[in-house]
Amino acid sequence: MRISQTCSLFLILPLFVAICPALPAQTLLEITTAQHCNYSGTAIDEELYRFPEDARADSLIRRIAAHGDSTLNFEWVQTNVENAAAVLDNGKRYLLYSLDFLEKSSDIEKVAVLAHEIGHHARGHTFASERHQDEEIEADEFMGLVLYLYGFSLANTELFLEKTSASFGIPLDLRRAAVAVGYARAERITEVSSKPFDDSKSVGEVGNALELPTFPWPPPACNTRSELQKTVFKNCKVLGDVEGRLRKALEKKGYAQLSFFSVPNGFAAVTQLEQYNGADGSVRNDRTRWLDYPAIGSFTSVLEYLKALVVPQKGYFRLFVFVVTDQPFGGSETRVSKEQAAAWLNQGFNRLPNSLAAMPFTTAYDVTALVYEFEVPESNRKPVQRCPSPRFNAKTHLRKSGIATALGF
């Protein structure tokens, strides 16, 4: 009798397991990984699964982003990747990570790999094949900045680079140079940020004492400008409040990267160079927006496709500079090239130093938007600056880019 009951039990158990649903330990992660950087350079599995969140990984990712002064403009997911990967899918950003990698790796390995991938999102990368090397270098600069702020020596970081492979086969000497740039930038930020604000000094004395990189002054020629309404910043008490107001509005409209410079008694915030629609000044909401060369977004016919292969496309580029100062200013006679303007993004700081952010924002201050336009004609690929007559005035650029709406005017 007992044997019969045991046999019945063994017969029933498989049926019970088959009927009961599986525990929700993992679910299929339905994203497309065509646009990505996988740190190890290996292929990402075709089937990815979302595993439960891990509190330690969550905390580490948040700390790394904070060290790099990066917004959390991405969703992070524990999944079956080798170590970590940054993915852009249909306009949404993801950081994929392996908990197994984090548990088995050294501290520098964990921070470096995650910082590199977070750097892609912090810099607004599109993962276009023609931009792989440039984007990898920028992500390594971000990684260097974070590693310095975490306290890792440059020597230990170089050892890490030597023993780990990188996506797309970027040469080691280029990666070393990029990381060194990140270290140097972090060192400058730390030095300036450690200086307390001394309210016994005049505003001018404090401003002159800063080592924040200086924006070309007076601003280079051939820009179109517009003073922003004072009501936009009516609740701002210090310059750091103005920075936050600008940053929030710009990030809302896709300008994820900002670079900060000093100007007399204030600062200048510079956006990255973008490609826009020359017909009306509107934003190009596709992969071509952040390309630094002309590219057509889509083809409506075979003839249009063939034409694009043999005829260079005309491109229109712009960047915004927001100048915050209580000093009147004009313009210089010096022009700036497209390459020089684009380089501003990597030459400034990623945020205001504490001493400058603490300066009072009084009614004497104005916030002025400068727009620099560049055009690459169909006849050649040499950029030209529209001067003295811009294609659009600054107010049109602010409106068409969506910045005006984001700032509330």
PEZI-V658741 format. One record per run of one state. SS is the DSSP state (hx for helix, st for strand, lp for the rest). FROM is the first residue (numbers start at 1). LEN is the number of residues. If there is no record, write none. Layout:
ss: (SS & SS)
from: (FROM & FROM)
len: (LEN & LEN)
This chain:
ss: (lp & hx & lp & st & lp & st & lp & st & lp & hx & lp & st & lp & st & lp & st & lp & hx & lp & hx & lp & hx & lp & hx & lp & hx & lp & hx & lp & hx & lp & st & lp & st & lp & st & lp & hx & lp & st & hx & lp & st & lp & st & lp & st & lp & st & lp & hx & lp & st & lp & st & lp & hx & lp & st & lp & hx & lp & st & lp & st & lp & st & lp & hx & lp & hx & lp)
from: (1 & 2 & 20 & 26 & 29 & 36 & 39 & 49 & 52 & 55 & 68 & 75 & 79 & 84 & 90 & 92 & 98 & 99 & 105 & 107 & 123 & 129 & 151 & 154 & 164 & 167 & 170 & 172 & 194 & 203 & 210 & 214 & 215 & 219 & 220 & 223 & 228 & 230 & 234 & 238 & 239 & 253 & 258 & 264 & 266 & 272 & 274 & 277 & 283 & 284 & 302 & 311 & 315 & 326 & 331 & 332 & 338 & 348 & 349 & 350 & 354 & 358 & 360 & 361 & 366 & 377 & 384 & 386 & 394 & 402 & 403 & 408)
len: (1 & 18 & 6 & 3 & 7 & 3 & 10 & 3 & 3 & 13 & 7 & 4 & 5 & 6 & 2 & 6 & 1 & 6 & 2 & 16 & 6 & 22 & 3 & 10 & 3 & 3 & 2 & 22 & 9 & 7 & 4 & 1 & 4 & 1 & 3 & 5 & 2 & 4 & 4 & 1 & 14 & 5 & 6 & 2 & 6 & 2 & 3 & 6 & 1 & 18 & 9 & 4 & 11 & 5 & 1 & 6 & 10 & 1 & 1 & 4 & 4 & 2 & 1 & 5 & 11 & 7 & 2 & 8 & 8 & 1 & 5 & 2)
